[in-house]
Amino acid sequence: MKVKDFEEKILAIENIRLIIRANRNDEVGFIDWDEPSDGELRKNDWLARRIEPLVRGLEVSVIDGTGNIVHGSTRLRTLRQSYRDRWTLSLVAKESAYA
């Protein structure tokens, strides 16, 4: 699976944005799950269990809803909420601009 496809599939399944430091067309392992991880998992545990075995040593950054790299102890539910908060804030800002 190409890096760009892997990143897109993680976003679709896990609702988590990650960036792999590699050429977009480099090959990584295939994702063999279709259910998101438990929101109680911490980012570092999630990376160790699901992502690192498939990217074989490539550097991976997990990005929150504000575009910042996420701390390792952040729970996945908190990370996912950051995207919803950001999306909601952007909608409010657009509505205010038209008011």
N, C-alpha and C positions, 0 to 999 in steps of 0.2 A: 504494500500500500504506500502511496506517495505521501510525503510529509503534509502537503497541503490538504489532501483528502483525510488524513488522520486527524488533523486539527479541526476540520469541519465536522467530522463524525463525532469527535469528543464533545464539541459544542452541541450538536443535535441530541446526543444521548445523555450526557452528563449535565448539560446546561452550565458548562464551565469553559471559559476561554483560556487556551494555553498557546504558547508560542514555542516551537521547537527551533533551536538555533542550528539550522541546516539549510541546504538548498531545498527549495519547495518541491523539487522533483526527486530528491533522495528517497530511498526506500526504507520503511520501518515495518514492524510487525503488523499483523492484522488484528483488529478488535473483534473478539469472539463473544461479546456480551451485548445485550440490547436494553438492559435496565440500568438506571442511574444508581450510583453508590449511595449508601446510607448517609444522610445529612449530618450525622453525628461524627463521621470520620474526620480526622484532621488532614489538612492538605498534604503534609509530608507522608502520612500513612497511605493516603490515596495514591500519591505518586509512586511510592515503593511497591504497592500491591498491583496497581493496574497499568501504570504508564511506563515506568522505568524498564520493566522486562521487555517491552515492545520497542522502545527507542534505542536500546543497546548503547548506553553511554552518552548519548547526545544531551546537550544542555536544554532543560525545559523550564520555562517561566510560566507561572499561572498569574493571570491578570484579573483584577477585580473590576467592578462596574465603573470605577473612576479612572481606570487605566493604570493603576499602580500594581506592582508585583506584590503578591500576597505572602504574608508571614507564614511560616511552616506550621504553626499551631492553630491556624484559623480553621474553624469547622466548615465543612462544605455547605451546610445550610446558611451560614453567615455569608459565605462567598456568593452563593446563588441569590441571596436577598440583595446583595449589593448591585446586581444587574437590574433587578426589578426596581429598586430605589432610583437608580440612575435613569431608567427608562421613564418612570413616573415623573421624575423631576424635569426631564426634557419635554414631556408632554405639557406640563404645567407652564414651563417657560414659553413654549410655542403659543399656548392659549393666551398668556398674558401679553404677548407681542401683538396679538390680533385684537385685543380688547380696547 
